[in-house]
Amino acid sequence: MTIIVKNKQSLFFDDFNFKCCIGKKGLTRNKIEGDKKTPKGFYSLGNLYYRGDKVKKPKTLLKCIRIKKNMGWCNDINNKFYNKEIKLKKKVKYEKLFRNDYKYDYLIPIKYNWRKPKKNKGSAIFIHLTKNYNPTAGCVALSMKDFLILVKLIKRNTKIKII
């Protein structure tokens, strides 16, 4: 089955319709790093990351990875690890995964610009948490309750279609 993000506020899976939010500047087929847009397309999902110091490991068929203080996601377009999980280094630009807020207490990478990442085409596109449904920097965000329902339903081969 496929997760479908149909517009800036609706995510569908199976018989479920979840409220969500997307990038501040909407959807695009031509994503550029930092443009605050969510990339349209059909993508696989990565592993589920979670903050074990703040939340429980969820019930899911996805592989779960506990977020550590030194974990980040490279958004440095000149780095060979662009759009990959990294250990934090001072000379590399990154998105910190161990955040002070709640947004990355749970997250699933959307495999956009993934296998052979193209420079400046966008990185760190996740399904993560929101409390207020304010627009994201390009990710798809759900409430904690809806996120936990979704991860119980999806499998490792579940895809996401953003249209």
Helices and strands as residue ranges (DSSP letters): E 2-7, E 10-13, E 16-19, E 27-28, E 38-39, E 41-44, E 48-50, E 64-66, E 71-74, E 85-87, E 94-96, E 106-109, E 126-129, E 140-142, H 144-153, E 159-162
